[in-house]
Amino acid sequence: MPILAYCVSQAHHFLDAPPVGVAGAPVFEVEDLGLRAWYSEVEEGTFSGADHVTKAALEFHHFVSAAFREGTVLPFRFPTILESVEELRTHLEEKAQWYMNALRRSDGMAQFEARIISKTKLPPEAGSGTEYLQQRKQLKERTTEAVTQLLRALDDYLREHHVKESQQGTRVYLLMERARIAGFREAAAQVGVPDGFEIRLTGPWPPTEFLPSTEDEA
């Protein structure tokens, strides 16, 4: 039966993960080469239709978040569906060194994401091409100022940060020590939001944005 892979940890770290996952399916463990991975069997129809996929994604992230509260884990990309437990075991064996290095690098760390969203919408058609480009330039400059203001306010807590642009706004990924999350939240609550912008902060999550790809050396 196909399986859905959730996350990976070091096998010697006992984590009290939830007993059930997506669609209420029992979650099982597999261990190999010092790694532990969690998975559940995928029933037919689990991912049929947008509503089911959305519900499954929320349940997947609930499981990963609960496991992450217990200790260091690295989540699989949702949905990673494998043909069998043996395929999952083979994956762990092939990527064992990468997982071990990545888990050690992530130990004691957490990631937050800040989405900086402009409330100013550029008109689909400006008076002229020059005018439209000027408006885009001004919006980009103001967004950069908002990012700078955010990072300056939280600098004492940050180990690293990454900034990425997307259609949903600017995303700022923030890396910090898990032991300092409470203080970070207090500092984040005091960050001034520039006029015309909204900042949405989510986390903590496993620090996946700060890890090399599996093709790179961890």
VENLIN-V425023 format. One record per residue. N is the residue number from 1. RES is the residue in one letter. SS is DSSP state (hx for helix, st for strand, lp for the rest). OMEGA is omega in whole degrees, 0 to 359 (999 if undefined). Layout:
BEGIN
n=N res=RES ss=SS omega=OMEGA
n=N res=RES ss=SS omega=OMEGA
END
This chain:
BEGIN
n=1 res=M ss=lp omega=177
n=2 res=P ss=lp omega=180
n=3 res=I ss=st omega=175
n=4 res=L ss=st omega=180
n=5 res=A ss=st omega=183
n=6 res=Y ss=st omega=185
n=7 res=C ss=st omega=184
n=8 res=V ss=st omega=173
n=9 res=S ss=st omega=171
n=10 res=Q ss=st omega=188
n=11 res=A ss=lp omega=183
n=12 res=H ss=lp omega=175
n=13 res=H ss=lp omega=179
n=14 res=F ss=lp omega=179
n=15 res=L ss=lp omega=180
n=16 res=D ss=lp omega=182
n=17 res=A ss=lp omega=179
n=18 res=P ss=lp omega=181
n=19 res=P ss=lp omega=180
n=20 res=V ss=st omega=181
n=21 res=G ss=lp omega=184
n=22 res=V ss=hx omega=179
n=23 res=A ss=hx omega=178
n=24 res=G ss=hx omega=182
n=25 res=A ss=lp omega=176
n=26 res=P ss=st omega=179
n=27 res=V ss=st omega=181
n=28 res=F ss=st omega=179
n=29 res=E ss=st omega=171
n=30 res=V ss=st omega=180
n=31 res=E ss=st omega=178
n=32 res=D ss=st omega=175
n=33 res=L ss=lp omega=177
n=34 res=G ss=lp omega=180
n=35 res=L ss=st omega=174
n=36 res=R ss=st omega=177
n=37 res=A ss=st omega=179
n=38 res=W ss=st omega=180
n=39 res=Y ss=st omega=172
n=40 res=S ss=st omega=178
n=41 res=E ss=st omega=184
n=42 res=V ss=lp omega=177
n=43 res=E ss=lp omega=178
n=44 res=E ss=lp omega=179
n=45 res=G ss=lp omega=182
n=46 res=T ss=lp omega=183
n=47 res=F ss=lp omega=180
n=48 res=S ss=lp omega=179
n=49 res=G ss=lp omega=184
n=50 res=A ss=hx omega=182
n=51 res=D ss=hx omega=179
n=52 res=H ss=hx omega=180
n=53 res=V ss=hx omega=179
n=54 res=T ss=hx omega=179
n=55 res=K ss=hx omega=180
n=56 res=A ss=hx omega=180
n=57 res=A ss=hx omega=179
n=58 res=L ss=hx omega=180
n=59 res=E ss=hx omega=177
n=60 res=F ss=hx omega=181
n=61 res=H ss=hx omega=175
n=62 res=H ss=hx omega=179
n=63 res=F ss=hx omega=182
n=64 res=V ss=hx omega=180
n=65 res=S ss=hx omega=179
n=66 res=A ss=hx omega=178
n=67 res=A ss=hx omega=181
n=68 res=F ss=hx omega=176
n=69 res=R ss=hx omega=181
n=70 res=E ss=hx omega=183
n=71 res=G ss=lp omega=186
n=72 res=T ss=lp omega=175
n=73 res=V ss=lp omega=173
n=74 res=L ss=st omega=182
n=75 res=P ss=st omega=168
n=76 res=F ss=st omega=174
n=77 res=R ss=st omega=182
n=78 res=F ss=st omega=350
n=79 res=P ss=st omega=173
n=80 res=T ss=st omega=182
n=81 res=I ss=st omega=181
n=82 res=L ss=st omega=185
n=83 res=E ss=lp omega=185
n=84 res=S ss=lp omega=175
n=85 res=V ss=hx omega=180
n=86 res=E ss=hx omega=177
n=87 res=E ss=hx omega=176
n=88 res=L ss=hx omega=179
n=89 res=R ss=hx omega=179
n=90 res=T ss=hx omega=178
n=91 res=H ss=hx omega=179
n=92 res=L ss=hx omega=180
n=93 res=E ss=hx omega=182
n=94 res=E ss=hx omega=184
n=95 res=K ss=lp omega=186
n=96 res=A ss=hx omega=183
n=97 res=Q ss=hx omega=178
n=98 res=W ss=hx omega=180
n=99 res=Y ss=hx omega=181
n=100 res=M ss=hx omega=180
n=101 res=N ss=hx omega=181
n=102 res=A ss=hx omega=179
n=103 res=L ss=hx omega=177
n=104 res=R ss=hx omega=180
n=105 res=R ss=hx omega=183
n=106 res=S ss=hx omega=187
n=107 res=D ss=lp omega=179
n=108 res=G ss=lp omega=183
n=109 res=M ss=st omega=179
n=110 res=A ss=st omega=181
n=111 res=Q ss=st omega=170
n=112 res=F ss=st omega=176
n=113 res=E ss=st omega=176
n=114 res=A ss=st omega=175
n=115 res=R ss=st omega=180
n=116 res=I ss=st omega=188
n=117 res=I ss=st omega=177
n=118 res=S ss=st omega=176
n=119 res=K ss=lp omega=179
n=120 res=T ss=lp omega=180
n=121 res=K ss=lp omega=177
n=122 res=L ss=lp omega=178
n=123 res=P ss=lp omega=181
n=124 res=P ss=lp omega=179
n=125 res=E ss=lp omega=177
n=126 res=A ss=lp omega=181
n=127 res=G ss=lp omega=178
n=128 res=S ss=lp omega=178
n=129 res=G ss=hx omega=180
n=130 res=T ss=hx omega=180
n=131 res=E ss=hx omega=181
n=132 res=Y ss=hx omega=179
n=133 res=L ss=hx omega=179
n=134 res=Q ss=hx omega=178
n=135 res=Q ss=hx omega=178
n=136 res=R ss=hx omega=180
n=137 res=K ss=hx omega=180
n=138 res=Q ss=hx omega=180
n=139 res=L ss=hx omega=179
n=140 res=K ss=hx omega=180
n=141 res=E ss=hx omega=180
n=142 res=R ss=hx omega=177
n=143 res=T ss=hx omega=178
n=144 res=T ss=hx omega=178
n=145 res=E ss=hx omega=180
n=146 res=A ss=hx omega=178
n=147 res=V ss=hx omega=180
n=148 res=T ss=hx omega=180
n=149 res=Q ss=hx omega=179
n=150 res=L ss=hx omega=183
n=151 res=L ss=hx omega=178
n=152 res=R ss=hx omega=182
n=153 res=A ss=hx omega=185
n=154 res=L ss=hx omega=188
n=155 res=D ss=hx omega=183
n=156 res=D ss=hx omega=185
n=157 res=Y ss=hx omega=191
n=158 res=L ss=lp omega=170
n=159 res=R ss=lp omega=179
n=160 res=E ss=st omega=171
n=161 res=H ss=st omega=175
n=162 res=H ss=st omega=177
n=163 res=V ss=st omega=178
n=164 res=K ss=st omega=177
n=165 res=E ss=st omega=177
n=166 res=S ss=st omega=179
n=167 res=Q ss=lp omega=180
n=168 res=Q ss=lp omega=180
n=169 res=G ss=st omega=180
n=170 res=T ss=st omega=179
n=171 res=R ss=st omega=179
n=172 res=V ss=st omega=179
n=173 res=Y ss=st omega=188
n=174 res=L ss=st omega=180
n=175 res=L ss=st omega=181
n=176 res=M ss=st omega=176
n=177 res=E ss=st omega=181
n=178 res=R ss=hx omega=183
n=179 res=A ss=hx omega=184
n=180 res=R ss=hx omega=184
n=181 res=I ss=hx omega=182
n=182 res=A ss=hx omega=179
n=183 res=G ss=hx omega=178
n=184 res=F ss=hx omega=180
n=185 res=R ss=hx omega=179
n=186 res=E ss=hx omega=179
n=187 res=A ss=hx omega=181
n=188 res=A ss=hx omega=180
n=189 res=A ss=hx omega=182
n=190 res=Q ss=lp omega=182
n=191 res=V ss=lp omega=177
n=192 res=G ss=lp omega=179
n=193 res=V ss=lp omega=180
n=194 res=P ss=lp omega=177
n=195 res=D ss=lp omega=177
n=196 res=G ss=lp omega=181
n=197 res=F ss=st omega=174
n=198 res=E ss=st omega=178
n=199 res=I ss=st omega=178
n=200 res=R ss=st omega=183
n=201 res=L ss=st omega=177
n=202 res=T ss=st omega=180
n=203 res=G ss=st omega=5
n=204 res=P ss=st omega=178
n=205 res=W ss=st omega=170
n=206 res=P ss=lp omega=188
n=207 res=P ss=lp omega=185
n=208 res=T ss=hx omega=181
n=209 res=E ss=hx omega=185
n=210 res=F ss=hx omega=179
n=211 res=L ss=lp omega=175
n=212 res=P ss=lp omega=175
n=213 res=S ss=lp omega=181
n=214 res=T ss=lp omega=177
n=215 res=E ss=lp omega=180
n=216 res=D ss=lp omega=177
n=217 res=E ss=lp omega=182
n=218 res=A ss=lp omega=999
END
